[in-house]
């Protein structure tokens, strides 16, 4: 299993981001990815950079909101990490068709607005290698290109910088880590969780992997080459 802390150190060495920005906002969904990233960042602060300021934000959208009991578990988890967590509300108009893209867009908008209000420049997301490959494959099918997520990405004329420290780590390793650490299991109430484009892409990737066991590493090479990255 890869060292998550080492991946974070490697990203900082490449970008020197924590030397420039001393405050970081963690975008929290409640899934294993964001909880894993929270623990890694807390460990990085404890072992390497005690002066790094961390805080977290979770966006609750009525159609996919966590149960109150799960929200309490989430708050307790971040208290244990000594990372202040703020829960804010998002909203999607009932007249607008609800789907994963609309939901994700609303979450990002609220997170970036919160960061701007707090004068925070760096926002960390828990995207992993599976997200990286799925995004590229979606773009190939629907857009004719392999553009994907980046470990460091600037938005709004460099007013916001997004970090994705776990982008080179497979989802299965994060899931195993979360299980080993006994992270809280938060229940998703999203009715679209298993019925969306990404779910279909995961099925497709599994089929292609059965066709050729080298499919995933080959796709990774192709996506890296297209994006000029070494993820």
Beta strands, then each sheet from edge to edge (+ up, - down):
strand 1: 23-28
strand 2: 53-61
strand 3: 84-90
strand 4: 122-124
strand 5: 152-155
strand 6: 160-163
sheet 1: 3+ 2+ 1+ 4+ 6+ 5-
end
